[in-house]
Amino acid sequence: MKSFMSVLCMASAALAAVPATLIEWQGCPDCTKYGDGLVSEGLDKKLGPLMNLTVLYIDGHHPGVKADPKFSPFAACAQHVLKTDVNYTWYSVLACANPGKTIEECESSTGFEPSRSDLVSKCIANSSLSDGLVSAMHKKASSMANDYPWAIVAGKTMPEPDTHRDDIKPFIAAVCEDAPKSVSAATPACQ
């Protein structure tokens, strides 16, 4: 059982979560590198609870990369049904699948919890819901960027990743700078 103070700290961190948006294109090599960086340098180092992350994918996929037709439905549905997943475990699945792997392969290799997978699968199976979520995601993504990946933290556009070696550090630094200092000081990604 969690202590009252740990629950209170998590609740105050959630209220002060830094808005962060990432716009990607399935199979894009720059998106793969940026996404892998976000997982290894950010999410694996406890950055998730500091931010309110939205990840949008444009329609289609990068030429020459095998695309999983379940990719966009998974992206849209995971964000819809897993809103309390402050560690963004669903994004680890997407980052794994981005370079041409399947969602199923990556659910297994990333250790995505079966209970979460079931929730996402139920959303995907409801085609009227998932089609609407995917359509809205694609529309919003294409209205926000023309180059991928594209990242915005607390309303500030990050240095264009593909012209800055797809370096995730400015994204992480921006989240850490905008998060409450009491929380970011204890977050390994911010050290």
N, C-alpha and C positions, 0 to 999 in steps of 0.2 A: 504494500500500500504506500502510495506516495505521501510525503509529508505535506502539510498545508502550505508551507513556504515554497516548496518546489512547484506545487500547483499554481500558487499565486505568481511566482516568477514566470512560469510558462504562459500564464494568462496575460500578464503585463507585456511580455515579449510579443505575443500574438497581436495584441492591440496596437503595438508600435511597429509592426512588421513593415519593412521597406518594400514599396511596390517595385517589382522588377518584371520586365517583359522581354522575352527572347523570341525572335521571329526567324524561322528556319525553313529550309527546303529539303524534303526527304532525299537522302543520298548525296547531298552536297558535301564534297570533301572538307571545305572550310567549316561547315556546320558540324561535321563529325569531330574535327579537331577541337572546336570550341566547346561542343557538348561533352566530349571526353574530359576536357579540362574542368568544366563546371562540376562534373561528377567527382573526379579525383582530387581536385584542389579546393572544391567548395563543399558539395553535399557530403562527401565522405569525411569531411572535417567539420561537420555540424553547422554549416552555413544556413541550412534550410529554415530553422525556426526564426532566423532574423529577417526573412523576407516573405513577401506574398508573391510567389512566382506564377506568371502566366506564360505558357509556351504556345506559340501559334505557328502552324505550318501552312505554307501556301499550297495550292492545289498542284498535283503532279509530282514528278520526281526527276532527279538529275539524270541526264542521258547516260546510258552505259552502266547504270547501277540497278541491280535487281530490286524491284520494289515489292513490298508486302502490302497487299490490298487492305490488310487489317491495321496498317500503320496509322493513318489519319483517324479512323474510328476509335482506335485505342487512345490516341492523343486527346481527342475531344472528350470521349467518355471518361477517361481516367480523371481529367480535371473536373468533370461534372460530378462524379460520384465519390471522389476521394479528397474532398475539400479539407478534411482534417489531417491529411498526411503531410505534416510539417517537414518531414524529411524528404519529400518528393521522390519516393521510391519508384513511382511510375516513370519519372524522367530518366532514371537509370536504365529502365527497360528501353525507352525510346532512343537514348544515346547509344546503347548497345546495338539496336536494330538499324540505326541510321545508315551504316555503310553497306546495306544489302543483306542483313540477316533478318530472320523472321521474328515477329513479336513472341511467338511461342518459344523459340530458341532462347530468347533473351529473358523471358520471364523465368525460365529455368536457370540460366547461367548467372543471373543477378540475385537469385533467391527471393524473387517477388512472392509475397505471401499468397497462398491459395485463396484465402478469404477475400483479399483485395482483387485478385484475378477474377474470382466469381462475380464480384460486383461490377467490374468493368465488362465482363462477358455478357452479363444480363443487359447492360445498357446497349452494347453493340447489337445484341439480338433483337432489341426493340428498334427496328429499322426506322420508324418515323422519328423517334427521339434521336438516334445516332446520326441519321442523315441530316437532320436539322442542326445538330451540334457541329457536325463536320462542315456543313455549308457556311454557318456563321463564322467558324474559325477561319476557313479559307478566305472569306470575304474580308474579315477584319485584318488578317495577315497581309493580304494584297493591298489594302488601303494604307498600311503603315510603313511599308518598306519596298524597295525595288532591288535591294542587294541583300545577300544572305551569307552568314547570319547577321542579324541586326539586333542590338541590345539597348534597352532603356532602363535606367535605374533612377527611381525617385524623380521621374520627369526629365532626366538628363540623358541625352543620347551618348552612348559610350563610343570611344574611338572605333572607327570602322574596323571590325575584326579582320577582314581579309586583306587589309592594307597594313595591319599591325601584327603579322605573324599569328593571327587567330589567338592572341594572348588573352586569356580569361582574367588575368590579374586586375585590370582596371574595373571590370564588372564586380569582382569580389571586393576590391578596395572600396568601391562606391557603396556597396551594401553595408560593409563594416563601418564606414564613416557616417552613414545616415542612421544606423541602428543605435539604440540607447547604449551609451558607453559601458554601463554596468553589465550589459549582456555581451556586447562585442568583445570586451576585455577577456571574457572567459571562453571565447569561441576559438578553437584551434585554427580555423580558416583565416581568422583576423590577426593571427600572430605574425 
